[in-house]
Amino acid sequence: MLRKILLWILAIVITLSTAVYQRLTGPTHPIDGSAQVGGHTVTYSLLRTHGGEGGPDIILNSNSSAIRGILHYKRYNIEEPFVLQEMVYSGDSLIGSLPHQPPAGKLEYYVELTDPATDESIFVPGPQTVVIRFKGDVPVGALLPHVFLMFFGMLWSNRTRLEALSSKGKNLNRHMPRIKLCR
């Protein structure tokens, strides 16, 4: 009995750990970082997913209002030139807006930062572009069962895997669904 309880606890820990890891590193997690341009520090959190109305704002924080920013964007995997948009200051932040896309639409973008005093330019986040995915609003009535079933499936598969590893498959039939095939 103690062995069963320990296997369930371990399955829960594994399931929650993988969920947290995916949340922190998955493809919808923003790209965070900082950059130096002309001796000034710029910090950023570049969005990779957007839901709801309107286009997302791309915000970079700077300790100098002398830094200039240009937001470059285009539709993802489409042969077209990048659209350039001058970013504007609001407080200590450079802000640019991406246009809204339909659900499942994607844009790729990057920011060019320039210090006019030194004529130094850099690209954020670096040599690659950021891809942002647009999603529609999902009703809570559809989202909650989806999340519950997803976690339940992960938990059950982890528990089954632990049972298979700990008992060399002897007690595995209890965790397998009973399916009768017609001949």
C-alpha positions in Angstrom: 0.0 0.0 0.0 2.8 2.4 0.8 4.5 1.6 -2.5 1.2 2.6 -4.4 1.0 5.9 -2.5 4.6 6.7 -3.1 4.2 6.0 -6.9 1.1 8.3 -7.0 3.0 11.1 -5.2 6.0 10.7 -7.6 3.6 10.7 -10.6 2.1 14.0 -9.3 5.5 15.5 -8.8 6.7 14.5 -12.3 3.4 15.8 -13.9 3.6 19.2 -12.1 7.3 19.5 -12.8 6.9 19.0 -16.5 4.0 21.4 -16.6 6.0 24.1 -14.9 9.0 23.4 -17.2 6.8 23.7 -20.3 5.3 26.9 -19.0 8.7 28.5 -18.4 10.4 27.3 -21.6 7.6 26.6 -24.1 7.1 28.4 -27.5 4.6 30.9 -26.0 6.9 32.1 -23.3 8.3 35.7 -23.9 11.9 36.1 -24.8 13.5 38.2 -21.9 16.8 39.9 -22.0 18.8 43.0 -22.1 21.1 44.7 -24.6 23.7 47.5 -24.5 23.7 50.2 -27.2 25.9 53.3 -26.9 26.6 52.6 -23.3 22.9 52.5 -22.4 21.0 49.4 -21.2 17.8 48.3 -22.8 15.7 45.5 -21.2 13.0 43.7 -23.0 10.3 41.0 -22.9 9.4 40.1 -26.4 5.9 38.6 -26.8 5.5 35.3 -28.7 1.7 34.9 -28.2 -1.2 37.3 -28.2 -4.9 36.8 -27.6 -7.8 39.2 -27.7 -8.6 42.3 -29.6 -6.1 44.7 -31.1 -2.5 44.3 -31.8 0.1 43.7 -29.1 2.5 46.4 -27.9 6.2 45.6 -28.1 7.8 47.4 -25.1 11.5 47.9 -24.4 12.7 49.7 -21.2 15.6 52.1 -21.5 17.6 54.3 -19.1 18.1 56.8 -21.9 15.5 58.6 -24.0 18.2 59.2 -26.6 18.0 55.6 -27.9 15.9 55.2 -31.1 14.0 52.1 -32.0 12.6 50.7 -35.2 10.2 47.7 -35.1 10.6 45.5 -38.2 7.8 43.0 -38.9 6.2 40.9 -41.6 3.9 37.9 -41.9 5.6 34.6 -41.0 6.8 32.4 -43.9 5.6 34.9 -46.5 8.0 36.3 -49.1 7.4 40.0 -48.5 9.6 42.8 -47.2 9.6 43.8 -43.6 7.5 46.8 -42.6 9.4 49.4 -40.6 7.7 51.3 -37.7 9.4 54.0 -35.6 8.9 53.2 -31.9 7.8 56.1 -29.6 8.8 56.9 -26.1 6.3 56.8 -23.2 7.9 57.4 -19.9 11.1 55.3 -19.9 9.8 52.8 -22.5 10.1 52.5 -26.2 6.8 51.2 -27.6 5.8 49.8 -31.0 2.6 48.1 -32.0 2.2 45.0 -34.2 -1.0 44.8 -36.3 -3.7 42.4 -35.2 -3.9 39.1 -37.1 -6.6 36.5 -37.3 -6.5 33.4 -35.0 -3.6 31.1 -36.0 -1.9 34.1 -37.8 1.8 34.6 -37.2 4.1 37.6 -37.6 7.9 37.6 -37.3 9.6 40.7 -35.9 12.7 42.2 -34.4 13.8 45.6 -33.1 16.7 47.8 -34.4 18.1 50.0 -31.6 20.3 53.0 -32.5 22.2 55.5 -30.3 22.4 58.7 -32.4 25.3 60.0 -30.4 27.6 57.1 -31.2 25.8 55.9 -34.4 25.9 52.4 -32.9 23.1 50.0 -33.9 22.1 46.6 -32.6 19.3 44.1 -33.3 17.1 42.7 -30.6 16.9 39.8 -29.8 20.0 39.2 -31.9 20.5 37.6 -35.3 17.2 35.8 -35.3 13.6 37.1 -35.4 10.8 36.5 -32.9 7.7 34.7 -34.1 4.4 35.8 -32.4 1.3 33.6 -32.7 -2.2 35.1 -32.6 -5.0 33.2 -30.9 -8.7 33.8 -30.5 -10.5 34.0 -27.2 -11.3 30.5 -26.0 -14.5 30.1 -23.9 -13.9 28.9 -20.3 -16.4 26.1 -20.8 -14.1 24.6 -23.4 -10.8 25.5 -21.8 -11.4 24.0 -18.4 -12.2 20.4 -19.6 -9.3 20.6 -22.0 -6.8 21.5 -19.2 -8.3 18.9 -16.8 -8.1 16.1 -19.4 -4.6 17.1 -20.5 -3.3 17.0 -16.9 -5.3 13.8 -16.1 -3.8 12.1 -19.1 -0.2 13.2 -18.2 -0.7 12.1 -14.6 -2.1 8.7 -15.7 0.6 8.1 -18.2 3.3 9.0 -15.6 1.7 6.6 -13.0 1.5 3.8 -15.6 5.2 4.4 -16.6 6.3 4.3 -12.9 4.3 1.1 -12.4 5.9 -0.5 -15.4 9.4 0.5 -14.2 8.9 -0.5 -10.6 7.2 -3.9 -11.1 8.7 -4.9 -14.4 5.3 -4.8 -15.9 3.7 -7.4 -13.6 0.9 -5.1 -12.3 0.5 -3.1 -15.5 -2.9 -4.5 -16.5 -4.7 -2.5 -13.8 -3.5 0.8 -15.5 -4.3 -0.2 -19.1 -7.7 0.5 -20.6 -9.7 -2.5 -21.4 -10.4 -2.5 -25.2 -12.1 -5.4 -26.9 -11.4 -5.6 -30.6 -13.9 -7.0 -33.0 -12.7 -9.7 -35.3 
